Amino acid sequence: SYGKLASQTKALASLDEGISSPYFHTREFSFTLANDVYCRYLCFKTAEQLKTTLVDRCPFKIDIGAVYNIAPDRHNSAEKKAFVPLQKEMVFDIDMDAYDDVRTCCTGAQVCQKCWSYLNVAAKLLTDMLRDDFDMTNCLWVFSGRRGVHCWICDPEARNMNNEMRTAVTKYFDIGTGNENSGKLTLSTPLHPALKKAYRFLEPYFEQIVVEEQNLLAEANH
């Protein structure tokens, strides 16, 4: 059970001096180094140890993984079935190139102040829907480092979701965009209540972003 695994995690972590939080020490970090060298199952006892390792190894990319029942760097010494993830934040990834069809300023991974408005509104809408429809309020929005933003949902209910539950939440936010060849929306009326609420939320931003900033309705853009 989760309670038993959590107790084991706490007991194991308490054996190591300098650990301020068992969740920090049992959290997996992954580094991508120069020449695409990928290092998994890294973990740290203290923030100072993490800082020292970052300065020493200078990773090009850092991935933050799940919290396990034992320290990730001990995974080879434990039986495969005994090394299991306890929890992981739910993360939504919004990429800027997904808006290429409705922006006239940039393309691909390029981002400017104008097209950033799309990400800003998307973040506001997703935050509101997570709060109103799923009672999730602990949402951390961060720049992905290249072409978009990530939303880390840190509520206990989100961290403890299994894959099926995460898929169900994701599908709830999927409005359906046809297939890869059609490129057409498959919306139908009457709208689902969630979509209707999203429409009302987004409508006030249409003129500012689509008409004025992107000038998407200009004749030259048809």
N, C-alpha and C positions, 0 to 999 in steps of 0.2 A: 504494500500500500504506500501511498505518498507519505503518510505520517511516519511509517517505519523507515523509509528511505531517507527522509529528512532528518530523523534522529541519528541514523548512521552517518550521514554527512556531517552533522554537528559534532559527533563524537570523534570522527576521524580528523576533522579540521582542528579540534581543540588540542590535538597532540603536537601540533606545530606551533612553535613560539613565534610571536610577532603577527599572528593573524588577527586582524581587527574584525573581520566578518567572514563566516564560513561560506557565504554566497560568493564573495569576491574570490576566495582561494579556489573554489570549485567551478569557477566560470572559465570557459575555454576562450582563449585568444588565438588567432591565427595571423601570421605575418607573411606578406609577400615581399621577398627581398629582391635584390638586383638579379638580373637574368632569369626572372620568373621562378626563383626558388621559393617554394611554398612550405611553410612550417606550421603544422597543426599541433593541437593538444598542448599549447602553452598555458601556463597559469602562474599566478604570482601571489605571494603571501601578503604583500603590502603595496601601497601605491608607490612608495619609494623604489621598491624592487622593479615595478613596471617601468618607472621613469628611467632607471639606470639601464634596463634592457633596451628601451627605445633609443636612448642616446648611443648605446654600444652598437646596435644592429641596424639602425636607421631604415626601418621597413618602408617600402614604397606604398604599401597598403596594409590596413589593419582591419580584420574582421572580428566581431564580437559574437561569440557563439552561446550555446546553452549553459545552464548551470547543471552540473552532473552530481551524482551521489558521492563520488570520490574525486579527488584532484585529477584533472585530465592527464597530467604528466605521469600518472600511475596506471594508465589504462592497459599498458602491456603486461603489468604484473597481476592484473585481475582477470577473472574469467570473462569472456565476451558478454555473457548474459548478465553479469554482475555490474557492468559499466553502463549505466543508463542515464539519459537526461531527465532531470526533475522538472525543469521549467525553462521557458524561453519567451522573451517578449514577442508580441505579434508585430510584424513590420510591414507597412505599406510603402511601396516604391513608386514614385511618380516621376517619369522621365520627360524631359522637355521635348524630345523629338516626337513624342506622341501627339504633339500639337502642331506638327508641320503643316497639316492641311488647313489650319486656321490662323496661321501667323505669316506676316509678310516681311518681318524684320530679320529673322534668322532661320537657320535650318540645322538639323542634326544636333550635335552637342553644344552648339553656340547658344548663349543666353545673354539677353540684354534686359534693360529695365522694362521695356515694353512687354516682351513675352513673359517676363517674370510675373507679371500680373496674373497670368493664367494659373501659375503654380500657387500664387498667393490665395486666389479665390478657391482653388481646389482644396487647399489645406484648411481653409475656414469651413468649407462645406463638409469635408470629411470629419473634421473635429466635432462639428455640430451633430452630425448623424451618429457618430460613435457615442456621443453623450446622450442624445435623445432616444435612440433606438436600442442601444446596448448598455447604457449606463456606465460607459467607460470614459473617465475624465483625466486620467494620467497619461497624456499624450505628449511626447517629446518630438518636435520637428527639427530636423537637422539637414544641412546641405549635404548631398551625397558625395561631394568632392569633384564632380565632373559635370553632369547634365541634368540634375534634378534634385529632389528632396526625398527624405525618408521620414516616415512617421513611426516612432517606436511607442507602442501601446504597452504601458507598464503596469496596468491594473492587475491584481492577483488573478482575476478571472481570465484575463487574456494570457498571462504567462503560463497558466496551467492548462490551456486548451490543447487537445490532441489534434492531429492533422485533419481529421474529418470535420471537427468544429471550426478550425481555421478556414478550411475550404468553404464551408457553409457561409461564414461571415463574408468572405471575399466575393462569393457569388451573389450575395445580397446587394453588393455595390456595383455589380456588373449590369449595365443597361442593355447589353447585347449590341454588337456592332456588325452583324452579318458575318460573312466569311471573308477570307483574305482576298478574294477576287472581287466581291461586290463592293466593298467599302461603304455599304449603306447601313444606316441604323435600322433596327427591326422593332422600333417602338410602335405601339398600337394604343388606341384609345378604347375605354378610359385608361388613363395612366395609373399605374400602381401608386398607392398613397405615398410611398417613399420617393418615387420619381416626381410626383406632383409637388411634394414639398421642396425637392431639389430645384425644380423649375422655378418656383416662386422665389427661392433663395438667390438663384443666378440671374433672374430677369433684370434686376436693377443694375447689374454690372455689364449688361450687353452693350448698351450704347457707349459707355466709357471705353471698354476694352476692344470690342469687335468693330464698332463703327468709327470711333474717334482715333484710338491709339493704333490699331492695326489697319484701319481704313479698308476693311475686307470687302465692303460692298461697293467700292469704287469700280467704275466701268473697266479700268485697266486690269483689274484683278479677276474678272469673270472668266 
